[in-house]
Amino acid sequence: AIMKYFPDPNNTDPSVAPWQRNLAWAEHFNKDLFWNWVGKVDHNFGANDRAFFRWAENERNEIGNRGNAIRSGPAQVGQLPLIRSNRAVVGDWVHIFGAGSVFNLRGGYTYFLEWSQSRDAFNFDATEFWPKSLVDQFPSKALGGIFPRIEVDDFEQLSRGTAPNRNKNWSLQPNVSLTRGAHNIRSGLDMRWTNVHNENYNNSGGRVQFNRDFTERTLNSTNVLEGNSFASFLLGAPSSGEVAVNPKPHYKWFFMAPWIQDDWRVTSNLTLNLGFRWDVNGSVKEANNMLNYAFDPTIVNPVSARVGQPVMGGIRFVGVDGAPDRPWKLDKNNYQFRFGTAYTLNDKTVLRAGYGKYFLNPTSQGNNAGFSLSTPLIASNDGGRTPTYALSNPWPDGIQKPPGSALG
């Protein structure tokens, strides 16, 4: 059933044996499809109010069959396509309260998608190869099924994984500008809500690998002339494999930064720039609490029952057994003072100096150990001497589910 997805040889290379380099795609190409548009509307409501609205959207589809020389069907390997898609929406309003007083409010939304995929591999019914009772347990059912990864050493790899990543972010910035005598004061608030959606379907439709081990004349031989990986495949004797169950987390966090700046003209020759900004970084949260909290050295590890003595220390989970619902505390000590000065010596010479403190804001998404699990293919029960010939049902005991935080 799998054999039909391997293409027939179409090439000869006189410099190597006839069974080498016998598949080629001479007209191999990559192609980028890109479109982009931006729409903007400006409107003046009167002498004191004006606003604009802008919508921008683009998408890039990079098509490149880079992984093998298969030209069609679900067994192709490559970026078919690699999608990078963006959307940005902005609204802005300016209001003049009076002489020297201006208020500005801006809000925005951005969306980003990156997804390297092979569309022809989606909606594949793997019951062509394996029992329905097994295929129904694959996480790839969420995409209608994915063609499994079949990897035969020295031969073409069939199919690939897929891992889309989506970001959705909102922002709001109210600002005010005041001119009062020798002072030009600007102040505002920078607020952002970040959402990251990670979906990893790599190996969720099954991965089966073959090498020459089970067709070698001598166990664990290092002689490259012994055995053949395709012969192992024809015998249905894989060397390894897995089905991966990966989490689909939705991370989110909040950021806020109030700031103020005063440009103070002390004298006709001296100007001071005095500023302060306070970055408040909210801790990441996962929508379904699929996060680790911390390593706790004081708890008894469950492995103690197996080794016959107490073993201390283990990973805790957010929202479980009294742990907070976030892996770290609110970061509130990012104070940033800024100072600048300009002094005019004469008509041709100005002395300037400045100092500022800045923080690079963290965007860590934490860890979620325990929420992913790989079910291995058992290739041999006697250290590689005898294969289990598992290809007809690579995971006879079913696909294991990750325990998450259920085991404490």
C-alpha positions, 0 to 999 in steps of 0.5 A: 500500500505504501509502495505506490507512493514511491515514484519510479526511477527517471534518471541515470548517472554513469558515475554511480551504481544504477540504483543510486541517483536514479530519481531527479527533478531537473525542472525543480523550482521555487515560487513566491506568491505575494499580495499586499494592500493597504486602505486608509481613511482620514477625516476632520470632524472640525477644527479640534478633532481629526481621526484616521482608520487604516487596514493593512493585509498581506500574505506570502505563499512560498512554494518549494518542493525541496525535500524530495523529487515527488511532484504530486500527491500527499507524499511530497516534502517541502513548503507547499506552501510556507504561508506568512500572513499579516493583518494590521488594523489601526484607529487614531483620534486627535482632540485639541482641548485648547491652546497648548493641550492636545489629546491623542488616542490610538488603538491597534490589532495585529495578526500574524500566521506562519505555517509551513505545510504540505496541503496535499498531505492533509485529509489523508485517510491512513486506514490505507495502511493501518487499522481504523481503530489505530488511525482514529487515535492519531492527533492528526485527525484534527486536520482530517488526517495527515500522510505519515512520515515514511523515512527509508535511509538512502531513499526518498522521504515521504511526507513531512510534519506541520506546525502553524503559529498564530499571534494575535495582539491588541494595543491601546495608547492614550497620550497627552501633550501640554505646553505650559510656559517653559515646559513642553510636557508629554505623557501617555500609557502603552498597553498591549495584550499578546496572544500566541497560539502554537499548534504542532502536528509534527509526527502526529500522523505517525513516523516510521523509519527504516535502516539496514539493521534487520537485513544485515548478515551480522548483528550490529555490523558496521559494514556498509555493504551489508543490509539494505534499508529498502529491503527492511521496508519491503519486509515490513521491519521498521527500525523506529518510529513514533506518534507524537501528541503535542499540546496546542497551547494558547499563551497570553500576557499583558504589558503596560507602561506609563511614561512622562517627558518634560522638555524644560527650557530653563534659560535661553541657553539651557534646555533639560529633558526629564523623563520617566517610564515604568514597564510592567510585565504581566506573567504569561498565562495559558488558557487551559493551565498547560504550564509548569510552575516551578521545580520544588525541591521539598516534595516527594518524587513519585519515583521513590516507590520504584527505587525503594527510598525517598527521592525529593524534588519534582516539577509542579504545575500552575493552578494545581495543589495551591500553585498560582495560575502563572509561572512567575510573579508580576514584574514591577521593578522596571523603572527607567529614568531618562535625562538629557540636556542641551546648552548653547555656548554660542551661535555655532556650538551646542553641547549635548549630553544624555542618560537613559535606562532601558529594559528589554521586555521578556516574551517567554512563554514558559514550559509545558513538560507533561503535556506532550508525549510520544508513543514509540514504535517497538522495533524489536524485543531482543535488542535488535536481533529479531524485528517485530515486523510492526509495519502492518500495525506499528502501535498495537497498544494504541496511542498514549495520552500525556498525563498533563498535571493529573499526576501532580 
